[in-house]
Amino acid sequence: MDRQDANRTWETLSAALDEIYNRNASQLSFEELYRSSYNLVLHKHGDLLYDGVSEKITQHLSKTVHLLAEETTDEALLAATSTVWQDHVITMTMIRDILMYMDRIYIPQSKRRPVYELGLHLFRITVWEHPAVKNRVVQLLLQAIERERAGFLTDDRNMFKSILNMLLEIGNSSSHTAAVYHNDFESLFLATTQEYYQTESLQYLSSATASDYVRKATLRLEEEKERAHSLQLPMTTEGPMITILHTEWIERHAKTLVEMELTGFAALLRDDMKQEEMLEMYDLFVRVPSSVDYLRDALADRIKADGKQLLKDQETGQADPPMFCRKVLAMRIKYMNIVEHSFRNEKKAQKRLRESFESFLNADARAASCLAIYVDELLRVSLRGATDEQVTAELEKAITIFRYLSDKDVFESFYKQHLAKRLLGGRSVSDDAERSMVSLLKAECGYQFTTKLEGMFNDMRISRETRDKYKAFARRDQGGDDRASRVEIEVDVLTTGYWPSQNVPPCTLPLSIQNSINHFASFYLNEHTGRKLSWQTSAGAAEIRATFGGNRHHELCVSTYQMCILLLFNDLDTLTLGQIRMQTQIPDSELRRHLISLTTPKNRILKKLSKGRGITSDMDSFAFNSDYTSKLKRIRIPLVKESSLQENQAGVDGTEISSGATAGNTIEGASGAVPVAVEEDRRHLVEAAIVRIMKARRRLDHNGLVAEVTKQLQVRFNPSPQFIKKRIESLIDREYLERAENEHRVYNYMA
């Protein structure tokens, strides 16, 4: 094929291209057109064919752009552009099919654009980049999207999608992938989106409640996501657009939404009936994970504030220790429900809840003492008649609070004191309930934590056996000079290391009691050689028969101290404080407390004869009140609280004291200070742990030793690094450890 034949062949193809552009393609034979293009390429006339096709496409696109730029109004421009683009795609598809052989052979050899890409390139430089087309189309697209955001619905989304797809395709024909879409539309779209929602979010926040704002923000996010899917925006656009919405609607205003007065998240926490509104806010904030910290902080602050108020109420007497614990449990249920529902039970919120309860419950020893008193009330009164399931459920609630305590040894100290009173006084609702509590404590802290508690139960079991043996011995022993003067006694023999220490010297007991004690001691020491008995008269109780005026008889249930005081009035009608102290050797503070208990209006067994408020001097005198009356045959005389003794010595001046479950609740250390005995135990525990670790490791640096000691003891309490350091220094002084040469912070174990 020579040049002349090639030109004639091209003219045929050129005419066919015109027919295709004029929508008369049905009249053409695509097989003949393909053969013509095949022959041109085959006979080395590819340049003629390629250049001719490029010029023909440019001619037709120039006519198109003239119509768009000069004869199409703004109202019709988007639709016209979409139509022109769709027609161009159809046309270029047909032309590509005709020139398929040229695409396969000529294009790779000459390194020119494939036919379809050539059409895209020419459309971009001829139509799209015309100033009267590109700028107008982009502005019209942005305006249409803004109208949608303002609530004006449109049916033109297919048209918008077509134009955006056009920008992506013609961008693919350039050397920079999607450069047209990004430069001409995406950057402007994201900028206008940020400006629009920045303004709208600020305006809405200033006039709406926090809950309304959350609903509006959620709606906007869903609308934009739906719009992005409908318009088939690429992820390079949808991702940044969602980030902009998260920033403007959530991140920028998260703190304000939490702190808004009356309607913010912090305010909603005060009313757990609004959990759905809190859930809506959480579901919004969780889209920006860092914003959820504000919700968790608000939760923690609310729990700590409520907890401090409970501690304050307990301190001021508005809530007794059992009430304090019940309120803590109720508060925990409230906030657990909030975490489970409004935070969708997320782990971080659970952790903050736990840390918040630990924070206020471990502020001082008050919570530990209150919990011990609460458990004491359960095991002494509240669980009487309860089923095993109810007992277990109530005790597990107490263990819930126990888990929050870091200084569990403080609770153990208080609990042991109350357990001792229950066991020695026979006041437990049941042995099974007592043992269930110890089992729960063992499950939490290990067997070492409950060794002494279990030892107390073992002592009580052995004591019952010993009492039975003694009664049998007393029945057999009919002789003895003191037989007539002995009274019946029941003795509990306790192991010193297991029970709360009582460093109170014994008082002077009546002769009949002393004879009975001597008789029991001779029996016991014959049974157990090598043991020593130390009598704790401060912990005993007695039943005495009293005769009042008119030959009225009552049985009085009193403490050992009260018994010693009352029996003095068998011999004398009037006694002073000094005389009673001298004859009984009862410690002064306890003597005053027991005298006040016997002179209260409710149980005025004794009358205070001297005038004045309280017991102030050794010359204050007392007399037996023969006029005392009561409807009860058997009367229990409760002890006043130690706090009542300090507050104007209540009872003497007419103030009635409480009895029953609340009597004696005030114990040493309940004000918040760690008991001295616990501090002493901690010193021994820390030193023992240090020696144990160093004996195994032989050599260890300071930080490693502190970490190991803390790890071993955290089940009981959390020793501070300063406390551990002092114990290390003490062990160095006593030559258990030594510092390494030239390494001040490294220790060696000394065998």
RARA-V635251 format. One record per residue. N is the residue number from 0. RES is the residue in one letter. SS is DSSP state (2 for helix, 1 for strand, 0 for the rest). BURIAL is b if it has 9 or more other C-alpha atoms within 8 Angstrom, else e. D_CENTER is the distance of its C-alpha to the mean C-alpha in whole Angstrom. Layout:
N_RES_SS_BURIAL_D_CENTER, N_RES_SS_BURIAL_D_CENTER
//
This chain:
0_M_0_e_88, 1_D_0_e_89, 2_R_2_e_88, 3_Q_2_e_90, 4_D_2_e_89, 5_A_2_b_85, 6_N_2_e_85, 7_R_2_e_87, 8_T_2_b_84, 9_W_2_b_81, 10_E_2_e_83, 11_T_2_e_83, 12_L_2_b_79, 13_S_2_b_79, 14_A_2_e_80, 15_A_2_b_78, 16_L_2_b_75, 17_D_2_e_76, 18_E_2_b_76, 19_I_2_b_73, 20_Y_2_b_72, 21_N_0_e_74, 22_R_0_e_72, 23_N_0_b_75, 24_A_2_b_74, 25_S_2_e_75, 26_Q_2_e_79, 27_L_0_e_78, 28_S_0_e_78, 29_F_2_e_75, 30_E_2_e_77, 31_E_2_e_80, 32_L_2_b_78, 33_Y_2_b_76, 34_R_2_e_79, 35_S_2_b_80, 36_S_2_b_77, 37_Y_2_b_77, 38_N_2_e_81, 39_L_2_b_80, 40_V_2_b_78, 41_L_2_e_80, 42_H_0_e_83, 43_K_0_e_81, 44_H_0_b_80, 45_G_2_b_77, 46_D_2_e_77, 47_L_2_e_79, 48_L_2_b_76, 49_Y_2_e_73, 50_D_2_e_74, 51_G_2_b_76, 52_V_2_b_73, 53_S_2_b_71, 54_E_2_e_74, 55_K_2_b_74, 56_I_2_b_70, 57_T_2_b_70, 58_Q_2_e_73, 59_H_2_b_71, 60_L_2_b_68, 61_S_2_b_70, 62_K_2_e_71, 63_T_2_b_68, 64_V_2_b_66, 65_H_2_b_69, 66_L_2_b_68, 67_L_2_b_65, 68_A_2_b_65, 69_E_2_e_68, 70_E_2_e_68, 71_T_0_b_65, 72_T_0_e_63, 73_D_2_e_59, 74_E_2_e_59, 75_A_2_e_60, 76_L_2_b_59, 77_L_2_b_56, 78_A_2_e_58, 79_A_2_b_61, 80_T_2_b_59, 81_S_2_b_57, 82_T_2_e_60, 83_V_2_b_62, 84_W_2_b_59, 85_Q_2_b_60, 86_D_2_e_63, 87_H_2_e_63, 88_V_2_e_61, 89_I_2_e_63, 90_T_2_b_66, 91_M_2_b_65, 92_T_2_b_64, 93_M_2_b_68, 94_I_2_b_69, 95_R_2_b_67, 96_D_2_e_68, 97_I_2_b_72, 98_L_0_b_71, 99_M_2_b_69, 100_Y_2_b_72, 101_M_2_b_72, 102_D_2_b_68, 103_R_2_e_68, 104_I_2_b_71, 105_Y_2_b_72, 106_I_2_b_68, 107_P_2_b_67, 108_Q_2_e_71, 109_S_2_e_71, 110_K_0_e_67, 111_R_0_e_67, 112_R_0_e_64, 113_P_0_e_64, 114_V_2_b_66, 115_Y_2_b_63, 116_E_2_b_61, 117_L_2_b_64, 118_G_2_b_64, 119_L_2_b_60, 120_H_2_b_61, 121_L_2_b_64, 122_F_2_b_62, 123_R_2_b_60, 124_I_2_b_62, 125_T_2_b_65, 126_V_2_b_63, 127_W_2_b_59, 128_E_0_b_60, 129_H_0_b_62, 130_P_2_e_61, 131_A_2_e_62, 132_V_2_b_60, 133_K_2_b_57, 134_N_2_e_56, 135_R_2_b_56, 136_V_2_b_55, 137_V_2_b_51, 138_Q_2_e_51, 139_L_2_b_52, 140_L_2_b_49, 141_L_2_b_47, 142_Q_2_e_48, 143_A_2_e_48, 144_I_2_e_44, 145_E_2_e_44, 146_R_2_b_46, 147_E_2_b_43, 148_R_2_e_40, 149_A_0_e_42, 150_G_0_e_42, 151_F_0_e_46, 152_L_0_e_46, 153_T_0_e_48, 154_D_0_e_50, 155_D_0_e_51, 156_R_2_b_48, 157_N_2_e_50, 158_M_2_b_52, 159_F_2_b_49, 160_K_2_b_48, 161_S_2_b_52, 162_I_2_b_52, 163_L_2_b_49, 164_N_2_e_50, 165_M_2_b_53, 166_L_2_b_52, 167_L_2_b_50, 168_E_2_b_53, 169_I_2_b_55, 170_G_2_b_53, 171_N_2_b_53, 172_S_0_b_57, 173_S_0_b_56, 174_S_0_e_56, 175_H_0_e_52, 176_T_0_e_50, 177_A_0_b_49, 178_A_2_b_50, 179_V_2_b_51, 180_Y_2_b_48, 181_H_2_b_46, 182_N_2_e_49, 183_D_2_b_50, 184_F_2_b_47, 185_E_2_b_44, 186_S_2_b_43, 187_L_2_e_45, 188_F_2_b_43, 189_L_2_b_39, 190_A_2_e_40, 191_T_2_b_41, 192_T_2_b_38, 193_Q_2_b_36, 194_E_2_e_39, 195_Y_2_e_38, 196_Y_2_b_35, 197_Q_2_b_34, 198_T_2_e_37, 199_E_2_e_35, 200_S_2_b_32, 201_L_2_e_33, 202_Q_2_e_35, 203_Y_2_b_33, 204_L_2_b_30, 205_S_2_e_32, 206_S_2_e_33, 207_A_0_e_30, 208_T_0_b_27, 209_A_2_b_24, 210_S_2_b_24, 211_D_2_e_28, 212_Y_2_b_27, 213_V_2_b_24, 214_R_2_b_27, 215_K_2_e_30, 216_A_2_b_28, 217_T_2_b_27, 218_L_2_e_30, 219_R_2_e_32, 220_L_2_b_30, 221_E_2_e_31, 222_E_2_e_35, 223_E_2_b_35, 224_K_2_b_34, 225_E_2_e_36, 226_R_2_e_39, 227_A_2_b_38, 228_H_2_e_39, 229_S_2_b_42, 230_L_0_b_44, 231_Q_0_e_43, 232_L_0_b_41, 233_P_0_e_41, 234_M_2_e_37, 235_T_2_e_39, 236_T_2_b_39, 237_E_2_b_36, 238_G_2_e_33, 239_P_2_b_34, 240_M_2_b_34, 241_I_2_b_31, 242_T_2_e_30, 243_I_2_b_31, 244_L_2_b_30, 245_H_2_b_26, 246_T_2_b_27, 247_E_2_b_29, 248_W_2_b_27, 249_I_2_b_24, 250_E_2_b_23, 251_R_2_e_26, 252_H_2_b_24, 253_A_2_b_21, 254_K_2_b_20, 255_T_2_e_23, 256_L_2_b_21, 257_V_2_b_18, 258_E_2_b_20, 259_M_0_b_23, 260_E_0_e_24, 261_L_0_e_24, 262_T_0_b_23, 263_G_0_b_20, 264_F_2_b_17, 265_A_2_b_16, 266_A_2_b_19, 267_L_2_b_18, 268_L_2_b_14, 269_R_0_e_16, 270_D_0_e_18, 271_D_2_b_16, 272_M_2_e_20, 273_K_2_b_19, 274_Q_2_b_17, 275_E_2_e_20, 276_E_2_b_20, 277_M_2_b_16, 278_L_2_b_17, 279_E_2_b_20, 280_M_2_b_18, 281_Y_2_b_16, 282_D_2_e_19, 283_L_2_b_21, 284_F_2_b_18, 285_V_0_b_17, 286_R_0_e_21, 287_V_0_b_21, 288_P_2_e_17, 289_S_2_e_17, 290_S_2_b_17, 291_V_2_b_14, 292_D_2_e_13, 293_Y_2_b_14, 294_L_2_b_12, 295_R_2_b_9, 296_D_2_e_10, 297_A_2_b_12, 298_L_2_b_8, 299_A_2_b_7, 300_D_2_b_11, 301_R_2_b_11, 302_I_2_b_9, 303_K_2_b_11, 304_A_2_e_14, 305_D_2_e_14, 306_G_2_b_13, 307_K_2_b_16, 308_Q_2_e_18, 309_L_2_b_18, 310_L_2_b_19, 311_K_2_e_22, 312_D_2_b_23, 313_Q_2_b_23, 314_E_2_b_25, 315_T_0_e_27, 316_G_0_e_28, 317_Q_0_e_27, 318_A_0_b_25, 319_D_0_e_26, 320_P_2_b_23, 321_P_2_b_23, 322_M_2_b_22, 323_F_2_b_20, 324_C_2_b_18, 325_R_2_e_19, 326_K_2_b_17, 327_V_2_b_14, 328_L_2_b_14, 329_A_2_e_15, 330_M_2_e_12, 331_R_2_e_10, 332_I_2_e_12, 333_K_2_b_12, 334_Y_2_b_9, 335_M_2_b_8, 336_N_2_b_12, 337_I_2_b_11, 338_V_2_b_8, 339_E_2_b_11, 340_H_2_b_14, 341_S_2_b_13, 342_F_0_b_11, 343_R_0_e_13, 344_N_0_b_10, 345_E_0_b_10, 346_K_2_e_9, 347_K_2_e_7, 348_A_2_b_5, 349_Q_2_b_4, 350_K_2_e_4, 351_R_2_b_3, 352_L_2_b_2, 353_R_2_b_3, 354_E_2_e_5, 355_S_2_b_6, 356_F_2_b_7, 357_E_2_b_9, 358_S_2_b_10, 359_F_2_b_12, 360_L_2_b_13, 361_N_0_b_15, 362_A_0_e_17, 363_D_0_b_20, 364_A_0_b_21, 365_R_2_b_21, 366_A_2_b_18, 367_A_2_b_20, 368_S_2_b_23, 369_C_2_b_22, 370_L_2_b_20, 371_A_2_b_23, 372_I_2_b_25, 373_Y_2_b_23, 374_V_2_b_24, 375_D_2_b_27, 376_E_2_b_28, 377_L_2_b_27, 378_L_2_b_29, 379_R_2_b_32, 380_V_2_b_32, 381_S_2_e_29, 382_L_0_b_30, 383_R_0_b_33, 384_G_0_e_35, 385_A_0_e_32, 386_T_0_e_32, 387_D_2_e_30, 388_E_2_e_28, 389_Q_2_b_27, 390_V_2_b_27, 391_T_2_b_24, 392_A_2_e_22, 393_E_2_e_22, 394_L_2_b_22, 395_E_2_b_19, 396_K_2_b_17, 397_A_2_b_18, 398_I_2_b_17, 399_T_2_e_13, 400_I_2_b_13, 401_F_2_b_15, 402_R_2_e_13, 403_Y_2_b_11, 404_L_0_b_14, 405_S_0_b_15, 406_D_0_b_19, 407_K_2_b_19, 408_D_2_b_23, 409_V_2_b_23, 410_F_2_b_22, 411_E_2_e_25, 412_S_2_b_27, 413_F_2_b_27, 414_Y_2_b_26, 415_K_2_b_30, 416_Q_2_b_31, 417_H_2_b_31, 418_L_2_b_31, 419_A_2_b_35, 420_K_2_b_36, 421_R_2_b_35, 422_L_2_b_37, 423_L_2_e_40, 424_G_2_e_40, 425_G_0_e_40, 426_R_0_b_37, 427_S_0_b_34, 428_V_0_b_34, 429_S_0_e_35, 430_D_2_e_35, 431_D_2_e_33, 432_A_2_b_30, 433_E_2_b_30, 434_R_2_e_30, 435_S_2_b_27, 436_M_2_b_25, 437_V_2_b_27, 438_S_2_e_26, 439_L_2_b_22, 440_L_2_b_22, 441_K_2_b_24, 442_A_2_e_22, 443_E_2_e_19, 444_C_2_b_21, 445_G_0_b_24, 446_Y_2_e_28, 447_Q_2_e_28, 448_F_2_b_26, 449_T_2_b_28, 450_T_2_e_31, 451_K_2_b_32, 452_L_2_b_31, 453_E_2_b_33, 454_G_2_b_36, 455_M_2_b_36, 456_F_2_e_36, 457_N_2_e_39, 458_D_2_b_41, 459_M_2_b_41, 460_R_2_e_42, 461_I_2_b_45, 462_S_2_b_46, 463_R_2_b_46, 464_E_2_e_49, 465_T_2_e_50, 466_R_2_b_51, 467_D_2_e_53, 468_K_2_e_55, 469_Y_2_b_56, 470_K_2_e_57, 471_A_2_e_59, 472_F_2_b_60, 473_A_2_e_61, 474_R_2_e_63, 475_R_2_e_65, 476_D_0_e_65, 477_Q_0_e_68, 478_G_0_e_70, 479_G_0_e_69, 480_D_0_e_70, 481_D_0_e_66, 482_R_0_e_66, 483_A_0_e_67, 484_S_0_e_65, 485_R_0_b_61, 486_V_0_e_59, 487_E_0_e_56, 488_I_0_e_53, 489_E_0_e_50, 490_V_0_e_49, 491_D_0_b_45, 492_V_0_e_46, 493_L_0_b_42, 494_T_0_b_42, 495_T_0_e_41, 496_G_0_e_38, 497_Y_0_b_36, 498_W_0_b_36, 499_P_0_b_35, 500_S_0_e_38, 501_Q_0_e_40, 502_N_0_e_42, 503_V_0_e_44, 504_P_0_e_48, 505_P_0_b_50, 506_C_0_b_52, 507_T_0_b_55, 508_L_0_e_55, 509_P_0_e_58, 510_L_2_e_61, 511_S_2_b_60, 512_I_2_b_57, 513_Q_2_b_58, 514_N_2_b_61, 515_S_2_b_58, 516_I_2_b_56, 517_N_2_e_59, 518_H_2_e_60, 519_F_2_b_56, 520_A_2_b_56, 521_S_2_e_59, 522_F_2_b_58, 523_Y_2_e_55, 524_L_2_b_56, 525_N_2_e_59, 526_E_2_e_56, 527_H_0_e_54, 528_T_0_e_56, 529_G_0_e_55, 530_R_0_e_52, 531_K_0_e_51, 532_L_0_e_50, 533_S_0_e_49, 534_W_0_e_49, 535_Q_0_b_46, 536_T_2_b_47, 537_S_2_b_44, 538_A_2_e_42, 539_G_0_e_45, 540_A_1_b_46, 541_A_1_b_49, 542_E_1_e_51, 543_I_1_b_54, 544_R_1_e_57, 545_A_1_e_58, 546_T_1_b_61, 547_F_1_b_61, 548_G_0_e_64, 549_G_0_e_66, 550_N_0_e_65, 551_R_1_e_62, 552_H_1_b_60, 553_H_1_b_56, 554_E_1_b_54, 555_L_1_b_51, 556_C_1_b_48, 557_V_1_b_47, 558_S_1_b_46, 559_T_2_b_48, 560_Y_2_b_49, 561_Q_2_b_49, 562_M_2_b_52, 563_C_2_b_54, 564_I_2_b_54, 565_L_2_e_55, 566_L_2_b_58, 567_L_2_b_59, 568_F_0_b_61, 569_N_0_e_63, 570_D_0_e_65, 571_L_0_e_65, 572_D_0_e_64, 573_T_1_b_63, 574_L_1_b_60, 575_T_1_b_59, 576_L_2_b_55, 577_G_2_e_57, 578_Q_2_b_59, 579_I_2_b_56, 580_R_2_b_55, 581_M_2_e_58, 582_Q_2_e_58, 583_T_2_b_55, 584_Q_0_b_53, 585_I_0_b_50, 586_P_0_e_48, 587_D_2_e_48, 588_S_2_e_45, 589_E_2_e_44, 590_L_2_b_48, 591_R_2_b_47, 592_R_2_b_44, 593_H_2_b_46, 594_L_2_b_49, 595_I_2_b_47, 596_S_2_b_46, 597_L_2_b_49, 598_T_1_b_50, 599_T_0_b_48, 600_P_0_b_49, 601_K_0_e_48, 602_N_0_b_49, 603_R_1_b_52, 604_I_0_b_54, 605_L_1_b_55, 606_K_1_b_56, 607_K_1_b_56, 608_L_0_e_59, 609_S_0_e_59, 610_K_0_e_58, 611_G_0_e_55, 612_R_0_e_51, 613_G_0_b_49, 614_I_0_e_51, 615_T_0_e_52, 616_S_0_e_55, 617_D_0_e_56, 618_M_0_e_59, 619_D_0_b_57, 620_S_1_b_59, 621_F_1_b_58, 622_A_1_b_60, 623_F_1_b_59, 624_N_0_b_59, 625_S_0_e_61, 626_D_0_e_60, 627_Y_0_b_57, 628_T_0_e_56, 629_S_0_e_54, 630_K_0_e_54, 631_L_0_e_52, 632_K_0_e_54, 633_R_1_e_51, 634_I_1_b_49, 635_R_1_e_46, 636_I_0_b_46, 637_P_0_b_42, 638_L_0_b_41, 639_V_0_b_40, 640_K_0_b_37, 641_E_2_b_37, 642_S_2_e_35, 643_S_2_b_38, 644_L_2_b_41, 645_Q_2_e_40, 646_E_0_e_40, 647_N_0_e_43, 648_Q_0_b_44, 649_A_0_b_43, 650_G_0_b_45, 651_V_0_b_49, 652_D_0_e_49, 653_G_0_e_48, 654_T_0_b_44, 655_E_0_b_43, 656_I_0_e_40, 657_S_0_e_38, 658_S_0_e_39, 659_G_2_e_37, 660_A_2_e_33, 661_T_2_e_32, 662_A_0_b_35, 663_G_0_b_34, 664_N_0_e_31, 665_T_0_e_31, 666_I_0_b_31, 667_E_0_e_31, 668_G_0_b_28, 669_A_0_b_26, 670_S_0_e_26, 671_G_0_b_24, 672_A_0_b_26, 673_V_0_b_26, 674_P_0_b_29, 675_V_2_e_32, 676_A_2_e_32, 677_V_2_b_29, 678_E_2_b_29, 679_E_2_e_32, 680_D_2_e_31, 681_R_2_e_28, 682_R_2_b_31, 683_H_2_e_33, 684_L_2_e_30, 685_V_2_b_30, 686_E_2_b_33, 687_A_2_e_34, 688_A_2_b_31, 689_I_2_b_33, 690_V_2_b_36, 691_R_2_e_35, 692_I_2_b_33, 693_M_2_b_36, 694_K_2_b_39, 695_A_2_e_37, 696_R_2_e_37, 697_R_0_e_40, 698_R_1_b_39, 699_L_1_b_36, 700_D_1_b_35, 701_H_2_b_32, 702_N_2_e_29, 703_G_2_e_29, 704_L_2_b_30, 705_V_2_b_27, 706_A_2_e_25, 707_E_2_b_27, 708_V_2_b_27, 709_T_2_b_23, 710_K_2_e_22, 711_Q_2_e_24, 712_L_2_b_23, 713_Q_0_b_19, 714_V_0_b_20, 715_R_0_b_21, 716_F_0_b_20, 717_N_0_b_19, 718_P_0_b_23, 719_S_0_e_23, 720_P_2_e_26, 721_Q_2_e_28, 722_F_2_e_28, 723_I_2_b_29, 724_K_2_b_32, 725_K_2_e_33, 726_R_2_b_34, 727_I_2_b_35, 728_E_2_e_38, 729_S_2_e_38, 730_L_2_b_39, 731_I_2_b_41, 732_D_2_e_43, 733_R_0_e_44, 734_E_0_e_45, 735_Y_0_b_42, 736_L_1_b_41, 737_E_1_b_43, 738_R_1_b_42, 739_A_1_b_43, 740_E_0_e_47, 741_N_0_e_46, 742_E_1_e_42, 743_H_1_e_41, 744_R_1_e_37, 745_V_1_b_38, 746_Y_1_b_39, 747_N_1_b_41, 748_Y_1_b_41, 749_M_0_e_45, 750_A_0_e_46
//
